[in-house]
């Protein structure tokens, strides 16, 4: 970051804006590391409006790390149903059990210890340490990356290793000592409500006077968008097998999409197959099992 960038002025305006305009969200009313951890897990790739009722129900059912650790995984997945990305629920459950076993149910305030827990990546560890424990760690999520790319008119790929290093350097340089929690939340709030992906509300932005992309007219070109891989369509055949009032369900493997959930037996229809052939193959595999 250039020495000429008015770091202090920009951060002061950002924090003042956040204090005045921030949304009243349930996880912002607590300093409980567990409650903040649950929120951060749920908010990954999910909109705030969707998360709020799930978050409240989850904490009512599992109010502590110990309560979550003692719960059956099926109960956790059932409460998560509809929120998507079920690996998050499995990781929360596994991490809660690890915390109960290793740290007497207290979430560790240590970066290495947090990163060693299932499902806790760089972002979650930094968010927990800054928001719940007041430590000076900067977070990088999609919203923060977008803000930084525009603020510093970063023209590289923010998802590349070089891009990650550059954005981390920008954010650490902006980070106000002792105020990391507020700073991180302000950056995320700015990206979620003002510095929007396609139509940024630059006239309402508290750091608009310092934004290099705005100054250069490149705000809609930042961050750089990578070409998406073409999606391959897949077709499945499912079998409904009943005996009286009993219906056969099978459990998905723990890893991957919708891992650990129950579903009707099914198989992907391979090239050159029709539904009937695929179903015969499926039934044969079930009888062998």
Buried (B, 14 or more C-beta within 10 A) or exposed (E): BEEEBEBEEBBEBBBEBBEEBBEEBBBBEBEBBBBBBBBBBBBBEBEBEBBBEBBEEBBEBBEBBBBBBEBEBEEBBEBBEEBBBBBBBBBBBBBBBBBBEEBEBEBBBBBEBBEBBBBBEBBBBBBBBBBBBBBBBBBBBBBBBBBBBBBBBBBEBBEEEEBBEBBBBBBEEBBBEEBBBBBBBBBBBBBBBBBBEEEBEBEEBBBBEBBBBBEEEBBEBBBBEEEEEEEEEEEEBBBEEEEEEEEEEEEBEEEEEBBBBEEEBBBEBEEEBEEEEBBEBBBEEBEEE
